[in-house]
Amino acid sequence: MKSLRKWLAISLIFSIVSILILLAYTITPGQLSSLIQIHPAFLAGALIFQFCSWLVWGARMKVMAEAIGGRVPFRRSVEIVLSNLFAASITPGHAGGEVTRIQLLREFDLSAGDASAVVLGERMLDALFLGIAAPVGFLLLVQYVQLSPGYITLFGIAAVMFGLLFFILLYVMAKPKKVKSVVRRARWLFVKVRGPEKAERSLQKALQEIDVFHNSSKVYLREEKRALARGFFFTVLFWLLQFSIASLILVGLGSQPWILASFSAQPFLMMIAMIPLTPGNSGIAEVVTATIYSGFVDTSILGIFILAWRMVTYYLNIAVGGVVSIRILQDRATVDTAVERTVREV
């Protein structure tokens, strides 16, 4: 729990400091009141879109889990999503989110391999959508923003990492025997981490879960294509809701919505968010977003816009996700164990 509090504090400090710096450089005396004067209808719209994105993600998880035999009530699915968002927001590369979802899904008739198949299946659907949207968005974005070589390099690194992760997942699905052979050769690593007595048991468990993941993935591709299609529909809807929040906040601040420019920038930002630089990408997200949006958003509202956007898409996730996680922890220690394990590994 101490590690959990440490990462939460670090993520909040990075984010708050970067926003304060942005406000100091972009705001003039009296303009801070415009944050309070943001049109309540558009702020409410942004909050509703964020709330709906949670429900859509919960629906996607439920569909994906039930396709391979899980029985996850919709309410519990949404709670898992919120716990995932809390863990993801305070760990580098959002790594804690995946581990938390896997641990919680195992309570609903799913093995570790099946739960991993659900979570990695969601990742692949996100990768498919962003893999299409990011290059298109990048080509449109350069019409609005003059990107520095540094940002282009950063995007290139993110794209390589993105493609590598996608390839690894496909390889595990297609060539489980070769993956298992690599795992067997890494027995020394199991000995080092788990100790000589537990190493063999952990190794056999890992090999078994590779088979389970492979078989579960085949169910999606061969028998449950309808579930996969529904999952992709929810994926597109989820990201459209997320991408719309920035435009709603801009209109609420009296700016143009900049729909095309903002939608072009969002996949670019999501790709960079995959690079595990800071907990929850805090600090990095604010700086990169400010740099990109400064190409078309008035400087006088830029800092306030970033603050309002992060309040809806980041701080709200931490607040609501934290409350839900604590509620779950009252009955079981699954979330704590999952996040603590991730924190020790990163």
N, C-alpha and C positions, 0 to 999 in steps of 0.2 A: 504493500500500500504506500510505503514511503517513496518508492520509485515512481508510482503512479502520480502522486502529488508533485514530485519533482518535475516530471515531464509536462504536467498540466501547467505548472508555474512557468516553465521555460517557454512553452508555446504561447501563453498569454503575454508574457513579457516581450517576446519578439514582435508579436502582432501589435500590441499597444504602442510600443516605442516607435515602430515604423509609421504608424498612423499619426502619432503626435508630431513626428518630423515632417510628414507630408502636410499636415495642417499648418505647421509653423511656416513652411515655405510657400503655401498656396493661398492661405486665407488672409483677409484684411480685416481690420477692426469692424466689428458689427456683423460680419458675415456668418459667424457661428450661429447666430439666431436663426438663420435660414434652415438649419438642421431641424430646429423645433418647428419651423413653419412649413416643413415639407408637407405637401398635400396629403391629408390623412387617407383619402380614398386610394391613392397610388401606393402608399406605405402598406395599407391593409391588403391591397392586391398582391404586393410582393410577399407578404407574410402568408397569404392564402396559397400562393403558388408554391412556396417552400413547404407548407403543410401538405399540399396535394402531392408534391414530389415524394414525400415520405410514404404516403399511401400507395402511390404507383410502384415504388420500389418494393413495398411489402407485398403487393399483388404479384409482382414478378417473382419474388422469392417463393411465394406460396405455389405458383404454377410450376416452377422449376423443381421444387421439392416433391410435390405430389406426383410428378411425372415418373419419379423413380421410387415411389412407395412411401414417401414421407407423408405425415398427416399434421400439417401445421395450420392451426386456426389463424384467420386473417389478423386478428388483434395481436396474437403472439408474434406473427411475422413482422408486423410494424414495430413492435417492441424490440425485436432482434435488430431491425434496421437502425433504430435510434441508439441502441447500445453500441452497435457497430460504428455509427457516426461519432459518438463520444470517444471511443478508442482510437478511431482513425484520426481524429482531430488533434490528438496529443502524442502521436508516434510518427517518426520519420517515414516518409513514403506511404503514409496511411496504412502501414503494415499491420497495426493492431486490429483494424477493422475486419480483415479476412479471418484472422485467428478467432476473434470473438464470434463471428457468424458461424464458423465451423463448430465451435464448442457448444453454442446454444442450439444449433440445428440437430445435434446428436441426441437431444432429448425427445425427438419426435420420430422414432423408429428409423433413424438413419445412422449408419456406421460412419466412422471417420472418413472412409473413402467416399461414401455416398455424399456426405455433407461437403467434402472437398469438391466433388463433382458439381454440386449445386453452386457453390461459391465461385469456383473457377469458371463454370459455365456462364455465370453472370459477368465475370471479368472479360470473358471472350466476347460476349455480346457488346459490352462497353467498348472493347477494343475494336470490334468490327465497325461500330458506329463512329467512334472517334478516328479510326483509321481512314474512314471515308471523309469525315467532316473536316479533319485537321488540314490535309493538303488543300482542299477546296477553300477553306477559311483563310489559309495562309496566302493563297493567290489573290483573294479578295482584299485581305487586310493590307497588303503592300500598296493598295490604291489610296488608303487613308493615312497610313503611318510609315515613316521612313525608319525601318528597323536597322539598328546598329549591327555590325558584324558579330558582336558579342551575343546578342539575342538570337541571331540566326544560328550561331554555333550551339547555343543552349537548346534551341529547338531541334537541331540535328542530333544532339546527344540524347534528348528525350525520345526522338523518333527511333533511334537505334535501340534504346532500351525497350521501347514499346514493341518493336518488331521482334526483338530477341525473346521477350517474355511470351509473345504470341507463338513463336516458333517452338519454344520449349513445351508449352502446353499441347500443341499439336503433336509434337514428337512423343510425349508421354502417352497420348491417346492412340497414336498409330504404331509405336514400337515399344510396348511395355517390356518385352524380354530384354532388349538392349539397355533400357533404363535400369532394369533390375540388375543387369550385369555390372553396370557402373556403380550401383548402390552396394553390391557385394564387395567390390574392390575398395570401397570406402569404409570397410568394417573397422579400420583403425580409428576412424573418426567417431564411430559409435562407442568404441572402447574408451576413447579420451573423454567423451561427453558424459556417458552413462556409467562408465566403470566396467571392468572385466565381467562381473557377474550378471549385469543387466544388458550388456551389449548385444548378445546373441538374441535375446528375447525382443529387444527393440528393433534389431535388424530384420527379424522374421515378421514382426508387425508391420514394418515399413514396406517390405516386399508384398505382404498381403494387401495392404491398402493401395498399392500401385495397381494391383489386379482389380480391386473393387472400383477404383477410379476409372480404369480403362473400360470395364464392363458397364458402368453407369453412363459413361460418355457415349458408348455405342447405343445405349437405349435412346438417348436424345437424338442421335443422328439417324438411326434406323427405324425405331418404333414410335418415338414421340416427337416427330417433326412438327406436329401441330403445337405442342407445348413450346418448342423452340421458336416457332413463328410468333406465338403469343408473347413469349419472353422478349423477342426483339421489338415487338410493337410497344411493350411497356418501356423498353430501353429508350426508344426514340421519344416517347412521350415524356419520360423522366428528364432527359437532357433538354428538350424544348422548354419545359417548365423552368429548369435551372437557368437556361440561357436568357429567358425572358425577364428574370428578376432585375437585372441591371438596367434594362430599358425602362421598366416601371419606376425604378428609383430616379432615373434621370428625368423623366417627365414630372415626377413629383417635386423635383428641385427646380422646375421651370425650364428645363433644357429640352432639346429635341430628343426623341427616343434613340436615334442612331441605331435602328434595328439591324440593318445589314452589317454595319461596321462592328457593332457589339456582338452579334451572332458570329461574325468572322473571327473575332478576338477570343471568344470563349473556348473553342477547341484547342487553340494555341496555348491558352493558360492551363487547361486541363492536362495537356501533354507535359508541360513543364512541371506541373504539380506531382508527376510521377517520380521525379528525381528526389531521392531521400536526402535533402539538405538540412531541413529543420523540422521539428515536431509539427505535424499538421501543415507543413509548408508555410507556417506563420512567418511573417516578415518578408519572405520571398514573394508570396502572393500579392501583398500590398504594393511592394516596389515594382514588380513586373506589371501588374495591372495599371498602376499609375503611369508608368512609362508608355504603355500601349494606348491607354485611353486619353492621354494628354495630346495625342495626335488629332483628336476630333472633339473632345469635351473641353469646355471653357475652364481655364486654370482656376478661376475664382471658386468653382464648386467642386474641383477635382478631389481635394482632401475630404470634403464632407461626403461626397459620393462614395469614396472608398470606405469611409467609416460606416455609412448606412448599409452599403452592400455587404460588408463583412459582418455587421451585426445580424443581418438576416440569414446569411449563408454559412457563417462560421460560429459566432458566439451563441446563436440560438441553438445550433446543433450541440454545442457543449452543454448549455444549460438544460435543455430538454433531455438530451441523451444521458446526461449525468444523473438527472432525477430518475429516469427509467432504469438505469443501471443499478442505482442504489435500491430501488424497489425490488429488482430481481435478486440483488444480493441479500435481501432480508430473508429469502427462502433458500438460496443456494449460493455457493461461492464460485460459480462457473466463470462469470465475467472477470472477477478479480484474478483468478488463476490464469485465464487466457491473456489478459492484458499484461500482468506481471511477467509471464513467460516471454511475451513479445518484447517487453521493455528490456529484459535481461539479454535478449538476443541481438537487439539493434545497437 
